[in-house]
Amino acid sequence: MKHPPPHGEKLVLTGDEFQALRDVKIGKPIDPEMTARLVTLQLAEQGQGGFSLTNAGELRLIHGK
């Protein structure tokens, strides 16, 4: 499993990771491994309302990266 880059380095998402962000945004289920990956990257989180994007995840979608 990949880990987040060291502080100050840019994180480049794979196509699968970006698609998973889009899926989470519209409420589509994603596999547990990708869920764990997005949480590790701090792009999504599990909250009381379910699995959702963090501010960083939302910004990634807005910027398309």
N, C-alpha and C positions, 0 to 999 in steps of 0.2 A: 504494500500500500504506500502511496506517495504521502509525503508530509508537507505542511505549508512551507513556503520558502522562508529563509532567514529574514528578520526584520529589515525593511528597506528595499527588498527585492520585489519585483513585480511577479505576480502569479499568472501564468498562462493556463487557461482552462482548455481541456480537450473538448472536442465536439460533443462527446457524450455527457460531459459535465455541464456544458452550457445547455444542452437539451434538457437535462434533468432540472436545471433551474427553471426553464420555461414550463416544464411539466408541473413542478411544485406550485408555480404561480397560478396555474389554471386548475389546480386541485387534482391532477392525475397522479396516481400512485407510482412510485419509483421503487426499484429493488433495494433491499436492506443495505447492500454494500455501497450503493450510491448515496443512500441516506446518510450513512456513516461518513462517507467522503465529504459531503457537503457540510456536515456538522464540523468535521475536523478542519475544513477550510474556513469555517465561521461564515459561511454563506447562507446557512439555513439552521433552524433550531426547532426543537420540540417544545411546544408551549401548551397551555391549558386548552387552547382552541385547536390543537393539532400541529402538524408539521408546517412551518412557514419559512419564508425567506427573511434573512436579517437585512438591515439597511445596506450592508455591503453586497448582498445577493441582489437586492433590488437595483442598486446602482450598476451592477454588472449587466443586468438585463437592459436597463435604459441605454447604456453605452454600447451594448452589443458585443461585449468582450468577455 
